[in-house]
Amino acid sequence: MAFAELPLTDIVWTRLQPSWFRSSEAVERGFCSACGTSLHFRYVGGDRIDIALACLYRPNLIVPEEQVGCEGRLPWLDVLEALPASTTEASTPAEALKKYASRQHPDE
């Protein structure tokens, strides 16, 4: 999962405050209690937060600059670009696509 790390004081929640789950003695994970989306993690007592890029409204505007925690990288990630690819629209019946509308972003 890709994250962007920034000072905790730079975060402004524009809607509900996230819910927290203490996943270990060292880490707290944040999620939306309304839709379940994973939002971030932070080290307990730390002054920085790591925001999940996939939860951003426009994640394509962020360009990663570094990889951290590579010891957990799954070996098959390196071959993804070489695999056949298709869009959700191309591989899903039209009737089913109507049910895929996301409720995760409250402004759309």
Secondary structure, DSSP 8 states (H G I E B T S, - for coil): --EEEEEGGG---SSS--EEEE-SSSEEEEE-TTT--EEEEEETT-SEEEEEGGGSSSGGG--------GGG--GGGGGGGGS----HHHHS-HHHHGGG---SSTT-
